[in-house]
Amino acid sequence: MNTKQRKVEVFSAGCPACEPAVQLVQSIACPSCDVEVLDMHQPEVARKAAQYGVKTVPAVAIDGQLVSCCTGAGPQESALRAAGLGEAK
């Protein structure tokens, strides 16, 4: 049987919040999964992440598509303002 390789890219900043996501992906990856952990501190990785629409890390792309769980919009001005940012206390 000819099994196609699945490309899995994990975008990480190497932070404590990213490590569990990296471990999760690695633990459930199948033998035909090519898992690559990408360091967002590298400019070329950050450019690639932007092309995928990554707004926050950790984020996972499979076969060139950002996984739906990772499509969060990141910090939104409206939410930050609603929380009081920009207003004197």
DSSP file (Angstrom, degrees, kcal/mol; ACC not computed):
  #  RESIDUE AA STRUCTURE BP1 BP2  ACC     N-H-->O    O-->H-N    N-H-->O    O-->H-N    TCO  KAPPA ALPHA  PHI   PSI    X-CA   Y-CA   Z-CA
    1    1 A M              0   0    0      0, 0.0     2,-0.7     0, 0.0     0, 0.0   0.000 360.0 360.0 360.0 136.8    0.0    0.0    0.0
    2    2 A N        -     0   0    0      2,-0.0     2,-0.5     0, 0.0     0, 0.0  -0.853 360.0-165.2 -98.8 109.6    1.3    3.5   -0.9
    3    3 A T        -     0   0    0     -2,-0.7     2,-0.3     1,-0.0     0, 0.0  -0.833  15.6-132.0 -99.8 127.5    0.7    5.9    2.0
    4    4 A K        -     0   0    0     -2,-0.5     2,-0.2     1,-0.1    28,-0.0  -0.564  24.4-114.9 -77.7 137.7    1.0    9.6    1.3
    5    5 A Q        -     0   0    0     -2,-0.3     2,-0.5    28,-0.1    28,-0.2  -0.533  24.1-144.0 -71.3 133.8    3.1   11.6    3.7
    6    6 A R  E     -a   33   0A   0     26,-3.3    28,-3.5    -2,-0.2     2,-0.6  -0.898  10.4-140.2-101.9 126.6    1.1   14.2    5.7
    7    7 A K  E     -a   34   0A   0     -2,-0.5    56,-3.5    26,-0.2     2,-0.5  -0.777  20.2-174.4 -91.6 121.1    3.0   17.4    6.4
    8    8 A V  E     -aB  35  62A   0     26,-2.6    28,-2.8    -2,-0.6     2,-0.5  -0.968   2.6-170.4-118.7 120.8    2.4   18.8    9.9
    9    9 A E  E     -aB  36  61A   0     52,-3.1    52,-2.7    -2,-0.5     2,-0.6  -0.951   4.5-164.5-115.4 124.8    3.8   22.2   10.9
   10   10 A V  E     -aB  37  60A   0     26,-3.0    28,-3.6    -2,-0.5     2,-0.6  -0.935  10.1-151.2-109.2 116.7    3.7   23.3   14.5
   11   11 A F  E     +aB  38  59A   0     48,-3.2    48,-1.6    -2,-0.6     2,-0.3  -0.787  28.6 167.8 -90.0 121.7    4.4   27.1   14.9
   12   12 A S  E     -a   39   0A   0     26,-2.9    28,-3.1    -2,-0.6    29,-0.3  -0.954  42.2-157.4-137.3 149.5    5.9   27.7   18.3
   13   13 A A        -     0   0    0     -2,-0.3    26,-0.1    26,-0.2    -1,-0.1   0.265  55.2-111.1-104.7   7.9    7.7   30.4   20.2
   14   14 A G  S    S+     0   0    0      1,-0.2    25,-0.0     2,-0.0    -2,-0.0   0.692  72.0 142.0  73.2  18.2    9.3   27.9   22.5
   15   15 A C    >>  -     0   0    0      1,-0.1     4,-1.6     4,-0.0     3,-1.0  -0.421  69.1-103.9 -90.6 165.7    7.2   29.2   25.4
   16   16 A P  T 34 S+     0   0    0      0, 0.0    -1,-0.1     0, 0.0    -2,-0.0   0.789 121.7  55.6 -59.3 -27.6    5.7   27.1   28.2
   17   17 A A  T 3> S+     0   0    0      1,-0.2     4,-0.5     2,-0.1    -3,-0.0   0.775 107.2  50.0 -75.2 -25.3    2.3   27.4   26.5
   18   18 A C  H <> S+     0   0    0     -3,-1.0     4,-2.2     1,-0.2     3,-0.5   0.841  94.6  70.8 -81.1 -34.5    3.6   26.0   23.3
   19   19 A E  H  X S+     0   0    0     -4,-1.6     4,-2.6     1,-0.2     5,-0.2   0.875  95.6  50.9 -57.0 -44.4    5.3   22.9   24.6
   20   20 A P  H  > S+     0   0    0      0, 0.0     4,-2.4     0, 0.0    -1,-0.2   0.882 110.7  50.7 -61.6 -34.7    2.1   20.9   25.5
   21   21 A A  H  X S+     0   0    0     -4,-0.5     4,-2.5    -3,-0.5    -2,-0.2   0.911 110.2  49.0 -66.8 -42.0    0.8   21.6   22.0
   22   22 A V  H  X S+     0   0    0     -4,-2.2     4,-2.5     1,-0.2    -1,-0.2   0.933 112.8  47.9 -61.2 -46.4    4.0   20.3   20.5
   23   23 A Q  H  X S+     0   0    0     -4,-2.6     4,-2.2    -5,-0.2    -2,-0.2   0.891 110.7  51.9 -62.6 -40.3    3.9   17.2   22.7
   24   24 A L  H  X S+     0   0    0     -4,-2.4     4,-1.7     2,-0.2    -2,-0.2   0.947 110.9  46.6 -61.8 -49.1    0.2   16.6   21.8
   25   25 A V  H  X S+     0   0    0     -4,-2.5     4,-1.1     1,-0.2     3,-0.3   0.930 114.4  47.8 -59.5 -45.8    0.9   16.8   18.1
   26   26 A Q  H  < S+     0   0    0     -4,-2.5    -1,-0.2     1,-0.2    -2,-0.2   0.851 110.1  53.0 -64.9 -33.6    3.9   14.5   18.4
   27   27 A S  H  < S+     0   0    0     -4,-2.2    -1,-0.2     1,-0.2    -2,-0.2   0.803 116.6  36.5 -74.5 -27.8    1.9   12.0   20.5
   28   28 A I  H  < S+     0   0    0     -4,-1.7    -1,-0.2    -3,-0.3    -2,-0.2   0.473  88.6 116.7-104.1  -1.4   -1.0   11.6   18.1
   29   29 A A     <  -     0   0    0     -4,-1.1    -3,-0.0    -5,-0.2    -4,-0.0  -0.385  59.4-134.9 -66.0 142.6    1.0   11.8   14.8
   30   30 A C    >   -     0   0    0     -2,-0.1     3,-2.3     1,-0.1   -24,-0.1  -0.461  28.9 -97.3 -92.2 169.1    0.9    8.7   12.7
   31   31 A P  T 3  S+     0   0    0      0, 0.0    -1,-0.1     0, 0.0    -2,-0.1   0.767 125.4  54.4 -58.9 -24.8    3.9    7.1   11.0
   32   32 A S  T 3  S+     0   0    0    -27,-0.1   -26,-3.3     2,-0.1     2,-0.5   0.315  87.6 102.1 -92.4  10.3    3.0    8.8    7.8
   33   33 A C  E <   -a    6   0A   0     -3,-2.3     2,-0.9   -28,-0.2   -26,-0.2  -0.831  59.2-156.3 -95.4 126.9    3.0   12.2    9.5
   34   34 A D  E     -a    7   0A   0    -28,-3.5   -26,-2.6    -2,-0.5     2,-0.5  -0.854  18.7-164.7-100.5  97.2    6.1   14.4    9.0
   35   35 A V  E     -a    8   0A   0     -2,-0.9     2,-0.4   -28,-0.2   -26,-0.2  -0.719   9.8-179.0 -91.5 127.6    6.0   16.7   12.0
   36   36 A E  E     -a    9   0A   0    -28,-2.8   -26,-3.0    -2,-0.5     2,-0.6  -0.992  17.6-149.5-127.5 126.1    8.1   19.8   12.0
   37   37 A V  E     -a   10   0A   0     -2,-0.4     2,-0.4   -28,-0.2   -26,-0.2  -0.853  19.4-156.8 -95.3 121.2    8.3   22.3   14.9
   38   38 A L  E     -a   11   0A   0    -28,-3.6   -26,-2.9    -2,-0.6     2,-0.7  -0.847  11.2-133.2-107.7 133.3    8.9   25.8   13.5
   39   39 A D  E >   -a   12   0A   0     -2,-0.4     3,-2.0   -28,-0.2     6,-0.3  -0.740   6.4-156.3 -88.7 113.1   10.5   28.5   15.6
   40   40 A M  T 3  S+     0   0    0    -28,-3.1   -27,-0.2    -2,-0.7     6,-0.1   0.593  88.1  74.6 -66.1 -10.4    8.6   31.8   15.2
   41   41 A H  T 3  S+     0   0    0    -29,-0.3    -1,-0.3     4,-0.1   -28,-0.1   0.645  79.4  86.6 -75.0 -13.6   11.7   33.7   16.2
   42   42 A Q  S X> S-     0   0    0     -3,-2.0     4,-2.3     1,-0.1     3,-0.7  -0.775  80.2-138.3 -89.4 126.8   13.1   33.0   12.8
   43   43 A P  H 3> S+     0   0    0      0, 0.0     4,-2.2     0, 0.0     5,-0.2   0.841 101.6  52.5 -54.6 -39.0   12.0   35.6   10.2
   44   44 A E  H 3> S+     0   0    0      1,-0.2     4,-1.9     2,-0.2     5,-0.1   0.859 110.3  48.8 -68.4 -33.1   11.3   33.0    7.4
   45   45 A V  H <> S+     0   0    0     -3,-0.7     4,-2.7    -6,-0.3    -1,-0.2   0.906 109.8  51.6 -69.7 -42.4    9.1   31.0    9.8
   46   46 A A  H  X S+     0   0    0     -4,-2.3     4,-2.1    -7,-0.2    -2,-0.2   0.881 109.7  50.3 -62.0 -38.2    7.2   34.2   10.8
   47   47 A R  H  X S+     0   0    0     -4,-2.2     4,-1.9    -5,-0.2    -1,-0.2   0.920 111.1  48.2 -65.2 -43.2    6.6   35.0    7.1
   48   48 A K  H  X S+     0   0    0     -4,-1.9     4,-1.6     1,-0.2    -2,-0.2   0.916 110.3  52.0 -63.0 -42.7    5.3   31.5    6.5
   49   49 A A  H  X>S+     0   0    0     -4,-2.7     5,-2.7     1,-0.2     4,-1.0   0.901 107.9  51.9 -60.4 -41.6    3.0   31.7    9.5
   50   50 A A  H  <5S+     0   0    0     -4,-2.1     3,-0.4     1,-0.2    -1,-0.2   0.879 105.8  54.7 -63.5 -37.6    1.7   35.0    8.3
   51   51 A Q  H  <5S+     0   0    0     -4,-1.9    -1,-0.2     1,-0.2    -2,-0.2   0.857 109.6  47.6 -63.4 -34.7    0.9   33.5    4.9
   52   52 A Y  H  <5S-     0   0    0     -4,-1.6    14,-0.3    -5,-0.1    -1,-0.2   0.653 120.1-111.4 -79.0 -15.6   -1.1   30.8    6.7
   53   53 A G  T  <5 +     0   0    0     -4,-1.0     2,-0.3    -3,-0.4    -3,-0.2   0.662  53.9 169.1  92.1  18.2   -2.9   33.4    8.7
   54   54 A V      < +     0   0    0     -5,-2.7    -1,-0.2     1,-0.2    17,-0.1  -0.492   9.3 166.0 -66.2 126.9   -1.4   32.5   12.1
   55   55 A K        +     0   0    0     15,-0.4     2,-0.3    17,-0.3    -1,-0.2   0.625  64.1  21.8-113.0 -25.8   -2.2   35.1   14.6
   56   56 A T  S    S-     0   0    0     14,-0.3    -1,-0.3    16,-0.2   -45,-0.1  -0.955  85.5 -89.0-140.1 157.8   -1.3   33.4   17.8
   57   57 A V  S    S+     0   0    0     -2,-0.3     2,-0.2    -3,-0.1   -45,-0.1  -0.909  92.6  48.5-118.6 150.7    1.0   30.5   18.9
   58   58 A P  S    S+     0   0    0      0, 0.0     2,-0.3     0, 0.0   -46,-0.2   0.506  76.7 159.3 -74.8 155.0    1.0   27.6   19.2
   59   59 A A  E     -B   11   0A   0    -48,-1.6   -48,-3.2    -2,-0.2     2,-0.4  -0.985  25.3-150.3-142.9 151.0   -0.6   27.0   15.8
   60   60 A V  E     -B   10   0A   0     -2,-0.3     7,-2.9   -50,-0.2     2,-0.4  -0.981   7.1-170.6-129.1 133.4   -0.7   23.9   13.6
   61   61 A A  E     -BC   9  66A   0    -52,-2.7   -52,-3.1    -2,-0.4     2,-0.5  -0.974   6.8-161.3-118.9 137.4   -1.0   23.6    9.9
   62   62 A I  E >  S-BC   8  65A   0      3,-2.6     3,-1.4    -2,-0.4   -54,-0.2  -0.981  75.8 -14.3-121.3 125.0   -1.6   20.2    8.2
   63   63 A D  T 3  S-     0   0    0    -56,-3.5    -1,-0.2    -2,-0.5   -55,-0.1   0.873 131.9 -49.7  50.5  42.7   -0.8   19.9    4.5
   64   64 A G  T 3  S+     0   0    0    -57,-0.3     2,-0.5     1,-0.2    -1,-0.3   0.532 116.5 108.9  81.9   7.1   -0.5   23.6    4.1
   65   65 A Q  E <  S-C   62   0A   0     -3,-1.4    -3,-2.6     0, 0.0     2,-0.2  -0.969  71.1-121.7-121.4 129.1   -3.8   24.5    5.8
   66   66 A L  E     -C   61   0A   0     -2,-0.5    -5,-0.3   -14,-0.3     2,-0.1  -0.496  36.5-114.9 -65.3 129.1   -4.1   26.1    9.2
   67   67 A V    >   -     0   0    0     -7,-2.9     3,-2.8    -2,-0.2    -7,-0.2  -0.418  22.4-118.1 -68.4 141.0   -6.2   23.8   11.5
   68   68 A S  G >  S+     0   0    0      1,-0.3     3,-1.3     2,-0.2    -1,-0.1   0.772 112.4  62.1 -55.1 -30.8   -9.5   25.3   12.5
   69   69 A C  G 3  S+     0   0    0      1,-0.2    -1,-0.3     2,-0.1     3,-0.2   0.645 104.9  50.3 -68.6 -11.6   -8.6   25.2   16.2
   70   70 A C  G <  S+     0   0    0     -3,-2.8   -15,-0.4   -10,-0.2   -14,-0.3   0.136  79.6  95.0-114.0  18.5   -5.7   27.6   15.4
   71   71 A T    <   +     0   0    0     -3,-1.3    -1,-0.2   -17,-0.1    -2,-0.1   0.211  48.8 144.6 -98.3  16.8   -7.5   30.3   13.5
   72   72 A G        -     0   0    0     -3,-0.2   -17,-0.3     1,-0.1   -16,-0.2  -0.189  54.6-129.3 -53.7 146.7   -8.1   32.6   16.4
   73   73 A A        -     0   0    0      1,-0.2    -1,-0.1   -18,-0.1    -3,-0.0   0.537  37.6-135.8 -79.9  -5.9   -7.8   36.2   15.5
   74   74 A G        -     0   0    0      2,-0.1    -1,-0.2   -18,-0.0   -18,-0.1  -0.305  61.5  -4.9  76.9-170.3   -5.4   37.1   18.2
   75   75 A P        -     0   0    0      0, 0.0     2,-0.4     0, 0.0     3,-0.1  -0.328  69.6-155.0 -60.3 131.6   -5.8   40.2   20.3
   76   76 A Q     >  -     0   0    0      1,-0.1     4,-2.4    -2,-0.1     5,-0.2  -0.916  16.2-136.9-110.1 134.7   -8.7   42.4   19.1
   77   77 A E  H  > S+     0   0    0     -2,-0.4     4,-2.8     1,-0.2     5,-0.2   0.896 104.5  54.1 -55.9 -42.8   -8.7   46.1   19.7
   78   78 A S  H  > S+     0   0    0      1,-0.2     4,-2.2     2,-0.2    -1,-0.2   0.902 110.3  45.8 -61.6 -41.2  -12.4   46.1   20.7
   79   79 A A  H  > S+     0   0    0      2,-0.2     4,-1.4    -3,-0.2    -1,-0.2   0.889 113.0  50.3 -69.1 -39.0  -11.9   43.4   23.3
   80   80 A L  H  <>S+     0   0    0     -4,-2.4     5,-2.3     2,-0.2    -2,-0.2   0.915 112.7  46.2 -65.3 -42.2   -8.8   45.1   24.7
   81   81 A R  H ><5S+     0   0    0     -4,-2.8     3,-1.7     1,-0.2    -2,-0.2   0.901 108.8  55.2 -66.7 -39.7  -10.7   48.4   25.0
   82   82 A A  H 3<5S+     0   0    0     -4,-2.2    -1,-0.2     1,-0.3    -2,-0.2   0.801 104.7  55.3 -61.9 -28.5  -13.7   46.6   26.5
   83   83 A A  T 3<5S-     0   0    0     -4,-1.4    -1,-0.3    -5,-0.1    -2,-0.2   0.478 129.2 -97.9 -83.9  -2.4  -11.4   45.2   29.2
   84   84 A G  T X 5 +     0   0    0     -3,-1.7     3,-1.8     1,-0.3    -3,-0.2   0.421  69.0 152.6 105.8  -1.4  -10.2   48.8   30.0
   85   85 A L  T 3 <S+     0   0    0     -5,-2.3    -1,-0.3     1,-0.3     3,-0.1  -0.424  70.8  22.6 -64.3 133.1   -7.0   49.1   28.0
   86   86 A G  T 3  S+     0   0    0      1,-0.3     2,-0.4    -2,-0.1    -1,-0.3   0.423 101.6 105.0  92.4  -0.5   -6.4   52.7   27.2
   87   87 A E  S <  S-     0   0    0     -3,-1.8    -1,-0.3    -6,-0.1     2,-0.1  -0.929  74.0-116.9-115.1 137.4   -8.5   54.2   29.9
   88   88 A A              0   0    0     -2,-0.4    -3,-0.0     1,-0.1    -4,-0.0  -0.423 360.0 360.0 -66.3 145.2   -7.2   55.7   33.1
   89   89 A K              0   0    0     -2,-0.1    -1,-0.1     0, 0.0    -2,-0.0   0.430 360.0 360.0 -90.5 360.0   -8.2   53.8   36.2
